[in-house]
């Protein structure tokens, strides 16, 4: 997919107009940003925005996040356990301390 992020009011206005005119190419819109289908037509729209607004438009090629392919099982288990913790105010570092769950520092060092 293509992620288009805008950094000026004029670029946001143009993005909004492009999204309205070409709804079939838009996966979702976030106000300042939009995800477009991975098609040449969507790339044309994204590049058109960059031509018009220059550095006020950033375009990134992305892919869908698949938690089963992209993340190791211990991270998924830690996320599930953390969300079902008894005290909602407990920070993750304290929650993971003394358990089999990965600590925050090791998670920060691991690439997806």
GIBELNOR-V434121 format. One record per pair of residues at least 4 apart in sequence whose ideal C-beta (glycine too) atoms are under 6 Angstrom apart, sorted by sequence separation. I is the first residue (numbers start at 1). GAP is how many residues later the second one is. D is the distance in Angstrom with one decimal. If there is no record, write none. Layout:
I_GAP_D, I_GAP_D
This chain:
18_4_6.0, 49_4_6.0, 53_4_4.7, 66_4_5.3, 67_4_5.1, 71_4_4.8, 78_4_6.0, 90_4_5.4, 92_4_5.9, 102_4_5.0, 6_5_3.7, 29_5_4.4, 37_5_5.0, 65_5_5.8, 71_5_5.9, 85_5_5.7, 90_5_5.0, 96_5_4.2, 102_5_5.2, 6_6_4.7, 36_6_3.7, 19_7_4.9, 28_7_5.1, 50_7_4.7, 96_7_5.3, 26_8_5.8, 27_8_4.1, 49_8_4.6, 6_9_5.1, 19_10_5.2, 26_10_6.0, 82_10_5.8, 85_10_5.8, 25_11_5.3, 93_11_5.1, 25_12_5.2, 92_12_6.0, 46_13_4.6, 82_13_5.7, 19_15_5.6, 25_16_5.9, 25_17_4.4, 15_19_6.0, 12_20_5.8, 78_23_4.1, 6_26_5.3, 18_27_5.2, 5_28_4.4, 74_28_5.7, 4_30_5.2, 3_32_5.7, 1_34_5.1, 2_34_4.3, 14_35_5.9, 1_37_5.2, 2_40_5.5, 4_42_5.0, 11_42_4.1, 70_42_5.2, 2_44_5.2, 11_45_4.3, 11_46_5.2, 8_48_4.0, 7_49_4.6, 6_51_5.6, 5_53_4.5, 4_55_5.5, 3_57_4.4, 3_59_5.0, 1_61_5.0
